[in-house]
Amino acid sequence: MKLLMLLVSFFLYSIKPALSQKTVRVEAITSGTNTSLRGMSIPSNEVIWVSGSNGSIAKSVDAGKTWRWQTVAGFEKRDFRDIEAFDSSTAIAMAVDNPAIIVKTTDGGATWKKVFELAQEGMFLDAMDFKNKTEG
């Protein structure tokens, strides 16, 4: 048993340098809009979607170098608390309450369609997570 623990310890110690060499770079983005970002989804190395207050959703297809900002028509006063993107064309965004809604785009954000709505006392959607396009 002591030998096993010693081998496991040695293995973990030997891989530590490889694990600690990953560098993460974070940069602030300026939207030019009056919004507070609430959600982010990164379906690939190049594609990033963000969502926020005042019906705002943005997408970058060049790893954040440029952004296309929009206000989802009909939902200008909603707080999109979360967004889940599956690729550069398909994403769903969730607004929290009164009524709680989920909107979906399949054309890269050119149009959004309401796919869920629930006006129930005390309803408050806070986050969502998807394993793939059909399981969430």
Phi, psi and omega in degrees: 000318179297323179296318178298314179297321178295317179295317178297316179299316179298317179299312180297320178295323183288332180268352181304314179301321180294321180287328185275357183272355179288127181252132177246131180245128179243130178234141175287142176245141178254123185269334187076006179239164178265083182218152174250118183289136183238328185227154177211142176219133183235090184283345178206177179296335183258330189261127178226132173242142173227154178224160181192202183286169178058033177068020187274136172220141178224155179222140172238137177246010180230043177060031175092004179292318177228155183228145171248108182266146177209158169249125184291119183303131180089351183230032186298336182255009182271153177256104178280097188288333181210155176219139175234121180248145180252338177189195182284348182256325190246127178206156172233144180231147186239131174252144199291303190207165169055062352272158173287135181223157169229130177245155183224143172238144174235006182235035176075014179100001178296321177224152178231138180237134176288124181246352178207139174209135177214113177259092182227135179306129179083358180291130178209103176278133184244328182198163175215159181213139182234138176281323178199191184296339185245347182241118180208000000 
